Amino acid sequence: QVQLVESGGGLVQAGGSLRLSCTASGLTFSRCAMGWFRQAPGKEREFVAAVSWRGSRTNYGDLVKGRFTVSRDNAKNTVYLQMNSLKPEDTAVYFCAADTNIFRLSSYDYDYDYWGQGTQVTVSS
């Protein structure tokens, strides 16, 4: 059974930082591209970042470029999202997802096969 478990969310003031983690089990993590998405109340799910299976390639949504960094540790089956210079508009539930197509680094949620339950990030102004 595949499980993706996010952690690290919480409440932070604008300008602050958080680091999200997502630990995977039940799949060959090192053979998956990993993505982060977010969804704010009343809005559609939005692409945040993705990292290739070896960690050599990354992709970011326009709204987070230059502020967020995605990385992974295949020895720990964990992907990270370092979020700096947070803004109130970054408030959302953040989800990690696994794409078993290692040749792809997708920004489309329908390309991802497995999803975590999400972690809440709230940025106060």
N, C-alpha and C positions, 0 to 999 in steps of 0.2 A: 504494500500500500504506500503510495507516494504521499509524502507530507512536506509542506513548505511552511515554516513557522517564522513569522516576522517578530521582531522585538526592537526596542529602542525608541518607540514613539513617546510623545508626551507633550507637555505645555512649555513653550519657550517664548521669550520676548522677541519682538522684531529686532533683527540684526544678530540674533544668536545663532547657535549651531546645534545640530543633532546628528547622531550617526545611527542609522537603521541597520539591522542585521537580518538576514534570512538564512536559516539553516534547513538544508534539505535532507530527506531520507527516503529510501525506497526507490531511488533511481540512480543512474550513473551520472552523478553531478558533473563530473569533468567532461562529459560528452554533451552537455547542454549549454546553449546560450541562455543567459539569465536577464530578465528585464524587471524594471520597476515601473509601476503605473500608479496613478492616484485618482481619487474621485471625491469631489466636494459635493455637499448637499445640493441637489437639484441640477447637477451638472453631469455630463457624460464622463466616462473614464478617459483619462488622459495619459499619454506616454510621457515618462519622465527620463528614463535612461536604460541602456542595455549594455551588456558586456559579453564578448565572445567567449567561447568555451575555454580558450587558453588565457583569456584576459588581455590579449594583445590588441583588441579593437574595442572601441566604445562608441556609443551613439547617445545623443542627448536631445531632449525636447528643447525648443527655442526658448521657452520661459525659464529654463533652469541652467542653460549654458553659462559657464563661467562661475557658477555658484555651487553646483552639485558635482560630486565625483563618485562614480561607480567603480567598484573593484571586487575582486573575488579571491578566495583562498581555497583552492581545490582540495588541499589536505584536510581542511576543516568542513568541507561541503557547505561553505558559507559565502554569501554575496553581501556586499555592504553598499550603503548609500550615505556618503558624507554630505551633509547639507549645511552650507554656510550662508551667511547674510540672509537669513530667512525673513520672509515678508508675510504679512497677514494673508495674502492671497495664496500662499503655499499651504494653508490649512486644508486638510483633506485626510481621508483614509488612504494609506499607502499600501500597495500590494506588491509582492514579488511574484514572479512567474517564470516558468521553465519552458524553453523551446527545445525539443529533442532534435531539431534540424540544426546540426552544428555548422552548416554552411551559411546560415542566415543570421542576420543581426537586425531583427525586425522592430519596427515601432508600432506595429498593428497588433492589437490585443488578440485578434482571432488566430494569429500564428502561434500563440502560446498554448501548450498542452496542459500544464498544471499551474494551479494558483494557490497562494496562501490565503489566510483568512483576513489579513490586513491589520494594520496598526494605525492608531489615530495620531495625527500630528496637528497640534493647534498652536498657531502663532498669534500672540496678542500684540496689539499696537501700543 
